[in-house]
Amino acid sequence: MKTLLRVLDGEAVWPPPIWLMRQAGRYLPEYRALRQQAGDFITLCTTPALAAEITLQPVRRFGMDAAILFSDILMLPWALGYGLSFREGEGPVLPRLQPGDLSRLDPDRLLPAIAPIIETVRRVAAALDPALALIGFAGGPFTVACYMVEGGGSKDHPRIRALAYEDPAVLAALIDRLTEATVVYLAAQIEAGAEAVMLFDSWAGLLSPRQFQAHVALPARRIVAALKQRFPQTPVIGFPRLAGTLLGIYAESSGVDAVGMDTAVDPRVAARLVARTTALQGNLDPMALVAGGPVLEGETRSILEAMRGRPHIFNLGHGIVPATPPEHVAALVRLVRDA
Ligand code: CP3
């Protein structure tokens, strides 16, 4: 079995497999070249030849243990007919959710709209080195809801945090719709060749414990249960970023096969919060990867040591930043392989 899948099956493999969140992207000159060719980010995500090539760029250059589909978590609302654009230097821009918008999310549009993304999965699955695993992904419904309610990225997320207290039924209805769509979306990725799928819930840490249970852990559980029914062998990785001490509750109640640790998590504490049978993934600070040298070496070794004997997938604690020198990524892969 492929190393990454063995770990997701609960085996402690030494040295651990490695891949990096946002391993394809702007820090790579070959990405920037194709990005310029496509002009626009959504075109890049919906042109299978380009998206498949970008998915393969980092594994070809660095030899990670897995490729992750090149797309974006916001392609799901886009596929449901919700507006989306990516403005240079501004990040994603979406309409700000208005009363009545829920009925405009059209599940009938979903499958035809995601067809090019699913075709990308098929192409990567056919082209990928058979020793490497292909990871599909979606956003956690709460995080996708954050971008819809705020109308894009936000520092403080005032609107969704107010909504969670003032009109929890509206938030729950939105998350319900996104949860159902996410199951369809991830199932299509698995059918096309994704061997594991990951839920990126980047803003899970905004919520109180009760809200976290309702809007993060429960939707994850519904997604995991629906996928396991159809694809019992396909592992699911959950990443409830900044969940802190709620990591254990998330692991237990969602039923994911692996939990992603963000940069702020002490891996030794995560190892106590999460059952041994659940793999842990993470959690090098992306800024340590920018720094490189002895900093990178020290941080990497400390994570490896803390996780030794546990099923562990080496990764970052959040996505690679554009300032990352590609040589540092090569050095990190070597460090982990030679551990
Ligand atoms: O990991 C990978 O290589 C796969 C591709 C991937 C992208 N986004 C490509 C991307 C994945 C898994 C994501 C996830 C994603 N997207 C998340 C969850 C993880 C996280 O970082 O918290 C979130 C919150 C988004 C939403 C999003 N997409 C934002 C906020 C932005 C703008 C900020 C930025 O980094 O530019 C994007 C755009 C985006 N998604 C880019 C890439 C490579 C940059 C687009 C460009 O080329 O200009």
Residues whose N, C-alpha, C, O or C-beta is under 5 A from the ligand:
A	BS01	CP3	L20 M21 R22 Q23 A24 G25 R26 R35 F41 I68 L69 F70 S71 D72 I73 G91 P92 G153 F200 S202 G319
